Amino acid sequence: MAEVVADETARKAAAEHVLTMGLDATLNQFPGRVGTPHMSWIHGAPEFKAAIERLSGGRIYVEVHDGGALGGQAELLKKVQGVVQAGSCSMQNAAQLVPILNILDVPYAIGNEQNFWRLLFSKEFNDTFRKGTEDRRLVVAFAHPWVRRVMLSRSVSTEVRRPEDLAGMKIRVTAAKLEQLAFQILPTSATPIAWAETFSALKDGVMEGLHLAPGSGYDTGMATVIGQIIDTDWMYNTDSIWLSSRWLDKLDEDLRESVMEAAFEAQTYVYNTYETIQRDTFGIMPDRLRMQVSLLPEPR
């Protein structure tokens, strides 16, 4: 550990630029070892850091503050618009600041996961969504679309098989407008409460369920209050790492290119390990996903 700290200190001192990256979750204790318990919604962050430092030739050092040290998702994203160079926030929560992201919730979720991966690697995503976020001084670096499920509290005695079985239940949703509308149509009582209050709300019976990827529930110890997990094949937790466009614009062109190339490497890493994490860490995808390497564009 002392050697690692000394090495990090030396690389920071030698760098021309320091990129401060805030993460609202705790990094894996075993970096690079897919399948160990870690917080899935910042998956790929260590690889992003390593790629930036390598591709920039050490001219950029990435200083990571994990465990929510710089704030939760919404607070952190606002800081990325100002004083922090990078941070984690789901696209659903980011939709509060970048309304165009609301459209991600439904259209690309119809069908299997390949649809969403095609979107993330497409020119259209770069030209529309990435450009749209730049207007808010934000650039999405890379994302990981974990499929959401409806996860019900142990206090729910009804075995849910059909949408109408959810009638009247209070379901925790994010701030995404289409997600809230979808649960009103079901019909349920869509409740966008703070993440920090969700566990106690389920435990105390204030809410009957939440709409979440099981991996996020796994990471935060939700299993003790969850009684049913309903596979809807509907929407995603599109967890993401964001960059400050204002900071990027101040970099020399070659360094700016290095950062975005590192983002592509991190996106590719998340894609290549997605099925392994789902199957071996969360146990929810036995041979269900048929990923095709042909989805990836040729590297430059």
C-alpha positions as CSV (number, residue, x, y, z in Angstrom):
1,M,0.0,0.0,0.0
2,A,2.9,2.4,0.8
3,E,4.4,1.7,-2.6
4,V,1.1,2.4,-4.3
5,V,0.7,5.7,-2.4
6,A,4.3,6.7,-3.2
7,D,3.8,5.9,-6.9
8,E,0.5,7.9,-7.1
9,T,2.2,10.9,-5.4
10,A,5.1,10.8,-7.8
11,R,2.8,10.6,-10.9
12,K,0.6,13.4,-9.7
13,A,3.7,15.6,-9.1
14,A,5.0,14.9,-12.6
15,A,1.7,15.6,-14.4
16,E,0.8,18.9,-16.2
17,H,-3.0,18.5,-15.4
18,V,-4.9,16.9,-12.5
19,L,-8.4,15.5,-13.3
20,T,-10.4,15.2,-10.1
21,M,-13.0,12.4,-10.5
22,G,-15.7,12.0,-7.9
23,L,-17.5,8.7,-7.5
24,D,-20.7,8.2,-5.5
25,A,-19.8,4.6,-4.8
26,T,-16.9,2.7,-3.4
27,L,-14.3,1.2,-5.9
28,N,-13.8,-2.5,-6.1
29,Q,-11.2,-3.7,-3.5
30,F,-9.8,-6.0,-6.2
31,P,-9.3,-3.9,-9.3
32,G,-9.3,-5.8,-12.6
33,R,-10.9,-8.9,-11.1
34,V,-14.3,-9.2,-12.6
35,G,-16.8,-11.2,-10.6
36,T,-15.9,-9.9,-7.1
37,P,-18.3,-7.9,-5.0
38,H,-18.0,-4.2,-5.9
39,M,-20.4,-1.4,-6.7
40,S,-21.5,-2.0,-10.3
41,W,-22.6,1.6,-11.1
42,I,-19.0,2.8,-11.2
43,H,-17.7,-0.2,-13.1
44,G,-14.9,0.7,-15.5
45,A,-13.7,3.8,-13.5
46,P,-10.2,2.3,-12.6
47,E,-9.7,1.4,-16.2
48,F,-10.7,4.9,-17.3
49,K,-8.1,6.4,-14.9
50,A,-5.4,4.0,-16.1
51,A,-6.2,4.7,-19.8
52,I,-6.1,8.5,-19.4
53,E,-2.8,8.4,-17.7
54,R,-1.3,6.0,-20.2
55,L,-2.6,7.6,-23.3
56,S,-1.6,11.1,-22.2
57,G,1.9,9.9,-21.5
58,G,1.6,10.9,-17.8
59,R,0.7,14.5,-18.6
60,I,-2.8,14.0,-17.0
61,Y,-3.1,12.5,-13.5
62,V,-6.5,11.3,-12.4
63,E,-7.2,11.8,-8.7
64,V,-10.1,9.6,-7.5
65,H,-12.4,10.5,-4.6
66,D,-14.8,7.5,-4.2
67,G,-17.4,6.6,-1.6
68,G,-19.5,9.7,-2.2
69,A,-16.7,11.9,-0.7
70,L,-17.6,14.7,-3.2
71,G,-21.4,14.2,-2.9
72,G,-24.2,12.0,-4.2
73,Q,-25.1,11.7,-7.9
74,A,-27.2,14.9,-8.5
75,E,-24.9,17.0,-6.3
76,L,-21.8,15.5,-8.0
77,L,-23.0,16.2,-11.5
78,K,-23.6,19.9,-10.7
79,K,-20.0,20.0,-9.4
80,V,-18.8,18.5,-12.8
81,Q,-20.5,21.5,-14.4
82,G,-18.2,23.7,-12.3
83,V,-15.3,22.8,-10.1
84,V,-14.8,19.0,-10.6
85,Q,-13.5,17.5,-13.9
86,A,-15.3,14.2,-13.8
87,G,-18.0,12.3,-11.8
88,S,-20.5,9.5,-11.7
89,C,-24.2,9.9,-12.2
90,S,-26.9,7.8,-13.9
91,M,-28.4,9.2,-17.1
92,Q,-31.8,9.0,-15.4
93,N,-30.7,11.3,-12.6
94,A,-28.7,13.4,-15.0
95,A,-32.0,14.0,-16.9
96,Q,-32.8,16.7,-14.2
97,L,-30.0,18.8,-15.7
98,V,-30.0,17.5,-19.2
99,P,-33.7,16.9,-20.3
100,I,-32.8,15.2,-23.6
101,L,-31.7,12.2,-21.6
102,N,-35.3,11.5,-20.7
103,I,-35.7,9.9,-24.1
104,L,-33.3,7.0,-23.2
105,D,-35.7,5.3,-20.9
106,V,-38.1,3.6,-23.3
107,P,-37.4,3.5,-27.0
108,Y,-34.1,1.7,-26.9
109,A,-35.2,-0.6,-24.1
110,I,-37.6,-2.5,-26.3
111,G,-36.0,-5.9,-27.1
112,N,-32.8,-7.2,-25.6
113,E,-29.7,-5.5,-24.4
114,Q,-28.0,-5.5,-27.8
115,N,-30.3,-2.6,-28.9
116,F,-28.9,-0.3,-26.1
117,W,-25.3,-1.3,-26.8
118,R,-25.8,-0.5,-30.5
119,L,-27.0,2.9,-29.4
120,L,-24.1,3.6,-27.1
121,F,-21.5,2.8,-29.9
122,S,-23.4,4.6,-32.6
123,K,-22.5,7.8,-34.4
124,E,-26.1,9.0,-33.7
125,F,-25.5,8.8,-29.9
126,N,-22.3,10.8,-30.3
127,D,-23.9,13.4,-32.6
128,T,-27.2,13.8,-30.7
129,F,-26.9,12.9,-27.0
130,R,-23.2,13.7,-26.4
131,K,-23.6,17.0,-28.3
132,G,-26.8,17.7,-26.4
133,T,-25.1,17.3,-23.0
134,E,-22.3,19.6,-24.0
135,D,-24.8,22.5,-24.0
136,R,-24.9,21.9,-20.2
137,R,-21.1,21.9,-19.9
138,L,-21.1,18.1,-19.6
139,V,-19.8,15.2,-21.8
140,V,-20.7,11.6,-21.2
141,A,-17.5,9.6,-21.2
142,F,-19.0,6.0,-21.0
143,A,-22.0,4.2,-19.6
144,H,-23.2,0.8,-18.5
145,P,-26.9,-0.1,-19.1
146,W,-27.9,-2.5,-16.3
147,V,-31.5,-3.8,-16.9
148,R,-33.9,-2.7,-14.3
149,R,-36.3,-5.0,-12.5
150,V,-39.3,-4.3,-10.2
151,M,-38.1,-5.3,-6.8
152,L,-40.8,-5.7,-4.2
153,S,-40.6,-5.5,-0.4
154,R,-40.9,-8.7,1.7
155,S,-44.0,-7.1,3.1
156,V,-45.8,-7.7,-0.2
157,S,-47.8,-10.9,0.0
158,T,-49.2,-10.9,-3.5
159,E,-47.2,-12.9,-6.1
160,V,-47.0,-10.4,-9.0
161,R,-47.5,-12.0,-12.4
162,R,-49.3,-9.3,-14.4
163,P,-49.0,-5.5,-14.6
164,E,-52.4,-5.1,-12.9
165,D,-51.0,-6.9,-9.8
166,L,-49.0,-3.8,-9.1
167,A,-52.1,-1.5,-9.0
168,G,-51.9,1.0,-6.1
169,M,-48.4,0.0,-4.9
170,K,-46.0,2.8,-4.1
171,I,-42.9,2.1,-6.3
172,R,-39.6,4.1,-5.9
173,V,-38.5,5.6,-9.2
174,T,-35.8,8.0,-10.4
175,A,-36.3,11.6,-11.5
176,A,-36.7,10.5,-15.1
177,K,-40.0,11.7,-16.5
178,L,-40.8,8.7,-18.8
179,E,-40.1,6.3,-16.0
180,Q,-42.5,8.2,-13.7
181,L,-45.2,8.3,-16.4
182,A,-44.8,4.6,-17.2
183,F,-45.5,3.6,-13.6
184,Q,-48.5,6.0,-13.4
185,I,-49.9,4.2,-16.4
186,L,-49.4,0.7,-14.8
187,P,-51.0,2.1,-12.5
188,T,-48.9,2.5,-9.4
189,S,-48.0,5.4,-7.2
190,A,-44.6,6.4,-8.7
191,T,-42.5,7.8,-5.8
192,P,-39.2,9.6,-6.6
193,I,-37.7,9.6,-3.1
194,A,-34.0,10.0,-2.3
195,W,-31.8,6.9,-2.6
196,A,-30.6,7.3,1.0
197,E,-34.2,6.9,2.2
198,T,-35.1,3.9,0.1
199,F,-33.9,1.0,2.3
200,S,-35.8,2.2,5.4
201,A,-38.9,3.0,3.3
202,L,-39.0,-0.6,2.1
203,K,-38.2,-2.0,5.5
204,D,-40.8,0.0,7.3
205,G,-43.5,-0.6,4.7
206,V,-43.7,3.0,3.6
207,M,-43.2,1.8,0.0
208,E,-43.9,-1.6,-1.6
209,G,-41.1,-1.6,-4.1
210,L,-38.5,0.1,-6.3
211,H,-37.5,0.0,-9.9
212,L,-33.8,-0.8,-10.0
213,A,-31.1,-3.0,-11.5
214,P,-30.5,-5.9,-9.1
215,G,-26.8,-5.2,-9.1
216,S,-27.4,-1.8,-7.4
217,G,-29.5,-3.6,-4.8
218,Y,-26.8,-6.2,-4.4
219,D,-24.2,-3.5,-3.8
220,T,-26.1,-1.7,-1.1
221,G,-27.4,-4.6,0.9
222,M,-31.1,-4.4,-0.3
223,A,-31.4,-8.2,-0.2
224,T,-32.6,-8.2,3.4
225,V,-35.8,-6.2,2.5
226,I,-36.5,-7.6,-1.0
227,G,-39.0,-10.4,-1.4
228,Q,-39.7,-10.5,-5.2
229,I,-37.7,-9.5,-8.3
230,I,-39.8,-9.2,-11.4
231,D,-38.0,-9.3,-14.8
232,T,-39.7,-6.7,-17.0
233,D,-37.1,-6.3,-19.8
234,W,-38.2,-2.7,-19.9
235,M,-35.8,0.0,-18.8
236,Y,-32.2,0.5,-17.7
237,N,-30.0,2.0,-15.0
238,T,-27.8,3.8,-17.4
239,D,-25.0,4.5,-15.0
240,S,-22.4,6.8,-16.4
241,I,-19.1,8.7,-15.9
242,W,-19.3,12.3,-17.0
243,L,-16.6,14.9,-17.9
244,S,-16.6,18.7,-17.7
245,S,-16.7,20.0,-21.2
246,R,-15.3,23.3,-19.9
247,W,-12.2,21.5,-18.6
248,L,-11.8,19.4,-21.8
249,D,-11.9,22.6,-24.0
250,K,-9.0,24.0,-22.1
251,L,-6.7,21.0,-22.9
252,D,-4.4,20.9,-25.9
253,E,-6.0,19.0,-28.8
254,D,-3.8,15.9,-28.4
255,L,-4.7,15.6,-24.7
256,R,-8.4,16.1,-25.4
257,E,-8.1,13.3,-27.9
258,S,-6.3,11.1,-25.3
259,V,-9.1,11.6,-22.8
260,M,-11.9,10.7,-25.3
261,E,-9.9,7.7,-26.5
262,A,-9.6,6.6,-22.9
263,A,-13.4,6.9,-22.6
264,F,-13.8,4.6,-25.7
265,E,-11.4,2.1,-24.1
266,A,-13.4,2.2,-20.8
267,Q,-16.7,1.8,-22.7
268,T,-15.3,-1.2,-24.6
269,Y,-14.1,-2.7,-21.3
270,V,-17.5,-2.3,-19.7
271,Y,-19.1,-4.0,-22.8
272,N,-16.7,-6.9,-22.7
273,T,-17.2,-7.6,-19.0
274,Y,-21.0,-6.9,-18.9
275,E,-22.2,-10.5,-19.3
276,T,-19.6,-11.9,-16.9
277,I,-20.6,-9.4,-14.1
278,Q,-24.3,-10.1,-14.6
279,R,-23.8,-13.9,-14.5
280,D,-21.0,-14.4,-12.0
281,T,-21.5,-11.5,-9.6
282,F,-25.3,-11.1,-9.6
283,G,-26.4,-14.5,-10.8
284,I,-29.2,-13.1,-13.0
285,M,-28.2,-13.8,-16.6
286,P,-27.4,-17.5,-17.3
287,D,-26.5,-17.5,-21.0
288,R,-29.3,-15.1,-21.8
289,L,-27.3,-12.3,-23.5
290,R,-25.9,-12.9,-26.9
291,M,-23.4,-10.1,-27.4
292,Q,-21.8,-9.7,-30.8
293,V,-18.3,-8.3,-31.1
294,S,-19.4,-6.9,-34.4
295,L,-21.3,-4.2,-32.5
296,L,-18.0,-2.5,-31.7
297,P,-16.6,0.0,-34.2
298,E,-13.1,-0.5,-35.4
299,P,-10.6,1.2,-33.1
300,R,-8.8,4.2,-34.6
